[in-house]
Amino acid sequence: MKKIIKTVLLIALVAFVVMQFIRPDKNESGYETVKTFESETKVAPELAVMLKTKCYDCHSDQTAYPWYAEIAPASYWLSDHVNDGKKHFNVSAWSSYSAKKKDHKLDELIEMVEEGEMPLDSYTWLHDDITSEEKESLIAWAKLTRMKYQKEISELGK
């Protein structure tokens, strides 16, 4: 039995070491795509700071990685987390969305923040949560911005 346990532990150690050399791709394509989103949606400077520090890591093509992102299996978990976040809401892809999709994405943002589903608990364990003032500011901005896209949608329907 001891031999089996030693063998399993040795295999696990070798797998852990090998994982350190096979890394997921980093999500770091630059800030320009975020600027496009901020410019189009007229994000106030103080809200832009909050978005950059608390949202863009998972919801843009520009992630600021923490130190533990260099260690597997955390690197794999973070990569999956970022890819999933971008799948749901990616400000770097904003210019490719239709007005209807932009409106829908902002509606989802409002719903997720109001219901306390964003930011995720797994994010706030190691990072700051957004304050109630930041939540209010984010929701107010998103509702105001949605009006712009709803107007575009109704004009297209005429």
Phi and psi restraints in degrees (value plus and minus 20) as a CYANA .aco file:
   2 LYS   PHI     -81.1   -41.1
   2 LYS   PSI     -58.0   -18.0
   3 LYS   PHI     -84.6   -44.6
   3 LYS   PSI     -60.1   -20.1
   4 ILE   PHI     -84.2   -44.2
   4 ILE   PSI     -64.3   -24.3
   5 ILE   PHI     -82.8   -42.8
   5 ILE   PSI     -64.2   -24.2
   6 LYS   PHI     -82.0   -42.0
   6 LYS   PSI     -60.9   -20.9
   7 THR   PHI     -85.0   -45.0
   7 THR   PSI     -64.8   -24.8
   8 VAL   PHI     -82.0   -42.0
   8 VAL   PSI     -64.7   -24.7
   9 LEU   PHI     -83.7   -43.7
   9 LEU   PSI     -59.8   -19.8
  10 LEU   PHI     -83.9   -43.9
  10 LEU   PSI     -64.5   -24.5
  11 ILE   PHI     -82.1   -42.1
  11 ILE   PSI     -62.8   -22.8
  12 ALA   PHI     -82.7   -42.7
  12 ALA   PSI     -61.2   -21.2
  13 LEU   PHI     -84.6   -44.6
  13 LEU   PSI     -64.7   -24.7
  14 VAL   PHI     -82.4   -42.4
  14 VAL   PSI     -63.6   -23.6
  15 ALA   PHI     -81.1   -41.1
  15 ALA   PSI     -62.5   -22.5
  16 PHE   PHI     -82.0   -42.0
  16 PHE   PSI     -63.5   -23.5
  17 VAL   PHI     -85.8   -45.8
  17 VAL   PSI     -64.9   -24.9
  18 VAL   PHI     -81.6   -41.6
  18 VAL   PSI     -59.2   -19.2
  19 MET   PHI     -78.7   -38.7
  19 MET   PSI     -49.0    -9.0
  20 GLN   PHI     -87.3   -47.3
  20 GLN   PSI     -43.3    -3.3
  21 PHE   PHI    -116.5   -76.5
  21 PHE   PSI     -33.3     6.7
  22 ILE   PHI    -129.7   -89.7
  22 ILE   PSI      77.8   117.8
  23 ARG   PHI    -126.6   -86.6
  23 ARG   PSI     126.1   166.1
  24 PRO   PHI     -90.8   -50.8
  24 PRO   PSI     136.4   176.4
  25 ASP   PHI     -84.4   -44.4
  25 ASP   PSI     125.9   165.9
  26 LYS   PHI    -103.4   -63.4
  26 LYS   PSI     132.9   172.9
  27 ASN   PHI    -125.0   -85.0
  27 ASN   PSI      56.8    96.8
  28 GLU   PHI    -161.0  -121.0
  28 GLU   PSI      54.5    94.5
  29 SER   PHI    -120.4   -80.4
  29 SER   PSI     -18.0    22.0
  30 GLY   PHI      92.0   132.0
  30 GLY   PSI     151.4   191.4
  31 TYR   PHI    -113.6   -73.6
  31 TYR   PSI     -33.3     6.7
  32 GLU   PHI     -78.5   -38.5
  32 GLU   PSI     -60.9   -20.9
  33 THR   PHI     -87.5   -47.5
  33 THR   PSI     -50.5   -10.5
  34 VAL   PHI     -91.0   -51.0
  34 VAL   PSI     -58.5   -18.5
  35 LYS   PHI     -80.6   -40.6
  35 LYS   PSI     -58.8   -18.8
  36 THR   PHI     -80.8   -40.8
  36 THR   PSI     -66.5   -26.5
  37 PHE   PHI     -80.1   -40.1
  37 PHE   PSI     -68.9   -28.9
  38 GLU   PHI     -84.0   -44.0
  38 GLU   PSI     -57.9   -17.9
  39 SER   PHI     -88.1   -48.1
  39 SER   PSI     -67.1   -27.1
  40 GLU   PHI     -85.6   -45.6
  40 GLU   PSI     -58.5   -18.5
  41 THR   PHI    -113.9   -73.9
  41 THR   PSI     -18.7    21.3
  42 LYS   PHI      33.5    73.5
  42 LYS   PSI      36.2    76.2
  43 VAL   PHI     -93.5   -53.5
  43 VAL   PSI     107.3   147.3
  44 ALA   PHI     -84.6   -44.6
  44 ALA   PSI     129.1   169.1
  45 PRO   PHI     -74.1   -34.1
  45 PRO   PSI     -62.2   -22.2
  46 GLU   PHI     -89.0   -49.0
  46 GLU   PSI     -53.2   -13.2
  47 LEU   PHI     -92.1   -52.1
  47 LEU   PSI     -56.1   -16.1
  48 ALA   PHI     -80.8   -40.8
  48 ALA   PSI     -58.5   -18.5
  49 VAL   PHI     -83.4   -43.4
  49 VAL   PSI     -65.5   -25.5
  50 MET   PHI     -82.7   -42.7
  50 MET   PSI     -63.9   -23.9
  51 LEU   PHI     -81.0   -41.0
  51 LEU   PSI     -62.8   -22.8
  52 LYS   PHI     -84.2   -44.2
  52 LYS   PSI     -62.9   -22.9
  53 THR   PHI    -104.3   -64.3
  53 THR   PSI     -40.9    -0.9
  54 LYS   PHI    -146.3  -106.3
  54 LYS   PSI     -26.1    13.9
  55 CYS   PHI    -148.8  -108.8
  55 CYS   PSI     -60.7   -20.7
  56 TYR   PHI     -85.4   -45.4
  56 TYR   PSI     -43.9    -3.9
  57 ASP   PHI     -76.8   -36.8
  57 ASP   PSI     -57.1   -17.1
  58 CYS   PHI    -127.1   -87.1
  58 CYS   PSI     -33.1     6.9
  59 HIS   PHI    -143.7  -103.7
  59 HIS   PSI      11.3    51.3
  60 SER   PHI    -175.3  -135.3
  60 SER   PSI     159.3   199.3
  61 ASP   PHI    -111.7   -71.7
  61 ASP   PSI       4.0    44.0
  62 GLN   PHI    -155.8  -115.8
  62 GLN   PSI      72.1   112.1
  63 THR   PHI    -123.5   -83.5
  63 THR   PSI     111.3   151.3
  64 ALA   PHI    -114.9   -74.9
  64 ALA   PSI      88.0   128.0
  65 TYR   PHI    -102.3   -62.3
  65 TYR   PSI     117.6   157.6
  66 PRO   PHI     -96.9   -56.9
  66 PRO   PSI     147.8   187.8
  67 TRP   PHI     -77.0   -37.0
  67 TRP   PSI     -56.8   -16.8
  68 TYR   PHI     -93.8   -53.8
  68 TYR   PSI     -25.8    14.2
  69 ALA   PHI     -91.5   -51.5
  69 ALA   PSI     -30.3     9.7
  70 GLU   PHI    -109.0   -69.0
  70 GLU   PSI     -25.3    14.7
  71 ILE   PHI    -135.1   -95.1
  71 ILE   PSI     102.2   142.2
  72 ALA   PHI     -96.8   -56.8
  72 ALA   PSI     124.3   164.3
  73 PRO   PHI    -108.8   -68.8
  73 PRO   PSI     -22.0    18.0
  74 ALA   PHI     -78.3   -38.3
  74 ALA   PSI     -56.6   -16.6
  75 SER   PHI     -82.0   -42.0
  75 SER   PSI     -58.4   -18.4
  76 TYR   PHI     -89.7   -49.7
  76 TYR   PSI     -62.6   -22.6
  77 TRP   PHI     -82.1   -42.1
  77 TRP   PSI     -65.4   -25.4
  78 LEU   PHI     -84.0   -44.0
  78 LEU   PSI     -61.9   -21.9
  79 SER   PHI     -80.4   -40.4
  79 SER   PSI     -64.8   -24.8
  80 ASP   PHI     -83.8   -43.8
  80 ASP   PSI     -61.7   -21.7
  81 HIS   PHI     -81.8   -41.8
  81 HIS   PSI     -66.4   -26.4
  82 VAL   PHI     -85.6   -45.6
  82 VAL   PSI     -65.5   -25.5
  83 ASN   PHI     -81.3   -41.3
  83 ASN   PSI     -59.4   -19.4
  84 ASP   PHI     -86.9   -46.9
  84 ASP   PSI     -62.3   -22.3
  85 GLY   PHI     -80.9   -40.9
  85 GLY   PSI     -63.0   -23.0
  86 LYS   PHI     -87.5   -47.5
  86 LYS   PSI     -51.3   -11.3
  87 LYS   PHI     -83.6   -43.6
  87 LYS   PSI     -54.7   -14.7
  88 HIS   PHI    -106.6   -66.6
  88 HIS   PSI     -57.1   -17.1
  89 PHE   PHI    -177.3  -137.3
  89 PHE   PSI      89.6   129.6
  90 ASN   PHI    -146.9  -106.9
  90 ASN   PSI      84.8   124.8
  91 VAL   PHI     -86.0   -46.0
  91 VAL   PSI     -43.0    -3.0
  92 SER   PHI     -90.7   -50.7
  92 SER   PSI     -39.7     0.3
  93 ALA   PHI    -119.2   -79.2
  93 ALA   PSI     -13.8    26.2
  94 TRP   PHI     -73.6   -33.6
  94 TRP   PSI     -63.1   -23.1
  95 SER   PHI     -86.9   -46.9
  95 SER   PSI     -37.3     2.7
  96 SER   PHI    -109.9   -69.9
  96 SER   PSI     -27.1    12.9
  97 TYR   PHI    -103.8   -63.8
  97 TYR   PSI     128.6   168.6
  98 SER   PHI     -95.9   -55.9
  98 SER   PSI     146.0   186.0
  99 ALA   PHI     -79.2   -39.2
  99 ALA   PSI     -58.6   -18.6
 100 LYS   PHI     -83.8   -43.8
 100 LYS   PSI     -61.8   -21.8
 101 LYS   PHI     -90.2   -50.2
 101 LYS   PSI     -57.4   -17.4
 102 LYS   PHI     -82.1   -42.1
 102 LYS   PSI     -64.4   -24.4
 103 ASP   PHI     -80.3   -40.3
 103 ASP   PSI     -64.5   -24.5
 104 HIS   PHI     -84.5   -44.5
 104 HIS   PSI     -61.8   -21.8
 105 LYS   PHI     -84.0   -44.0
 105 LYS   PSI     -60.7   -20.7
 106 LEU   PHI     -88.3   -48.3
 106 LEU   PSI     -56.4   -16.4
 107 ASP   PHI     -81.4   -41.4
 107 ASP   PSI     -63.9   -23.9
 108 GLU   PHI     -83.4   -43.4
 108 GLU   PSI     -60.7   -20.7
 109 LEU   PHI     -78.4   -38.4
 109 LEU   PSI     -68.2   -28.2
 110 ILE   PHI     -78.2   -38.2
 110 ILE   PSI     -69.0   -29.0
 111 GLU   PHI     -80.6   -40.6
 111 GLU   PSI     -66.1   -26.1
 112 MET   PHI     -85.6   -45.6
 112 MET   PSI     -59.7   -19.7
 113 VAL   PHI     -92.4   -52.4
 113 VAL   PSI     -64.1   -24.1
 114 GLU   PHI     -81.0   -41.0
 114 GLU   PSI     -58.0   -18.0
 115 GLU   PHI    -104.3   -64.3
 115 GLU   PSI     -19.7    20.3
 116 GLY   PHI      54.9    94.9
 116 GLY   PSI      -3.7    36.3
 117 GLU   PHI    -104.6   -64.6
 117 GLU   PSI     -34.9     5.1
 118 MET   PHI    -149.2  -109.2
 118 MET   PSI     117.6   157.6
 119 PRO   PHI     -90.8   -50.8
 119 PRO   PSI     139.2   179.2
 120 LEU   PHI     -84.4   -44.4
 120 LEU   PSI     129.3   169.3
 121 ASP   PHI     -77.3   -37.3
 121 ASP   PSI     -60.1   -20.1
 122 SER   PHI     -81.9   -41.9
 122 SER   PSI     -44.8    -4.8
 123 TYR   PHI    -100.2   -60.2
 123 TYR   PSI     -63.9   -23.9
 124 THR   PHI     -93.5   -53.5
 124 THR   PSI     -35.2     4.8
 125 TRP   PHI     -80.0   -40.0
 125 TRP   PSI     -55.6   -15.6
 126 LEU   PHI    -133.8   -93.8
 126 LEU   PSI     -27.1    12.9
 127 HIS   PHI    -149.1  -109.1
 127 HIS   PSI     148.4   188.4
 128 ASP   PHI     -91.0   -51.0
 128 ASP   PSI     122.3   162.3
 129 ASP   PHI     -96.3   -56.3
 129 ASP   PSI     146.5   186.5
 130 ILE   PHI    -104.4   -64.4
 130 ILE   PSI     121.2   161.2
 131 THR   PHI     -94.8   -54.8
 131 THR   PSI     146.7   186.7
 132 SER   PHI     -83.6   -43.6
 132 SER   PSI     -54.9   -14.9
 133 GLU   PHI     -85.8   -45.8
 133 GLU   PSI     -61.1   -21.1
 134 GLU   PHI     -85.5   -45.5
 134 GLU   PSI     -60.1   -20.1
 135 LYS   PHI     -80.6   -40.6
 135 LYS   PSI     -67.0   -27.0
 136 GLU   PHI     -80.8   -40.8
 136 GLU   PSI     -63.8   -23.8
 137 SER   PHI     -84.1   -44.1
 137 SER   PSI     -63.5   -23.5
 138 LEU   PHI     -83.8   -43.8
 138 LEU   PSI     -64.8   -24.8
 139 ILE   PHI     -86.5   -46.5
 139 ILE   PSI     -63.2   -23.2
 140 ALA   PHI     -81.9   -41.9
 140 ALA   PSI     -63.7   -23.7
 141 TRP   PHI     -82.4   -42.4
 141 TRP   PSI     -65.7   -25.7
 142 ALA   PHI     -83.7   -43.7
 142 ALA   PSI     -60.0   -20.0
 143 LYS   PHI     -85.4   -45.4
 143 LYS   PSI     -62.8   -22.8
 144 LEU   PHI     -84.3   -44.3
 144 LEU   PSI     -62.5   -22.5
 145 THR   PHI     -87.0   -47.0
 145 THR   PSI     -56.9   -16.9
 146 ARG   PHI     -78.5   -38.5
 146 ARG   PSI     -56.7   -16.7
 147 MET   PHI     -78.2   -38.2
 147 MET   PSI     -58.7   -18.7
 148 LYS   PHI     -81.1   -41.1
 148 LYS   PSI     -67.0   -27.0
 149 TYR   PHI     -92.0   -52.0
 149 TYR   PSI     -54.3   -14.3
 150 GLN   PHI     -84.4   -44.4
 150 GLN   PSI     -56.5   -16.5
 151 LYS   PHI     -85.3   -45.3
 151 LYS   PSI     -64.0   -24.0
 152 GLU   PHI     -80.4   -40.4
 152 GLU   PSI     -62.5   -22.5
 153 ILE   PHI     -83.1   -43.1
 153 ILE   PSI     -64.7   -24.7
 154 SER   PHI     -88.0   -48.0
 154 SER   PSI     -54.2   -14.2
 155 GLU   PHI     -88.7   -48.7
 155 GLU   PSI     -53.8   -13.8
 156 LEU   PHI     -90.5   -50.5
 156 LEU   PSI     -50.4   -10.4
 157 GLY   PHI     -96.2   -56.2
 157 GLY   PSI     -32.8     7.2
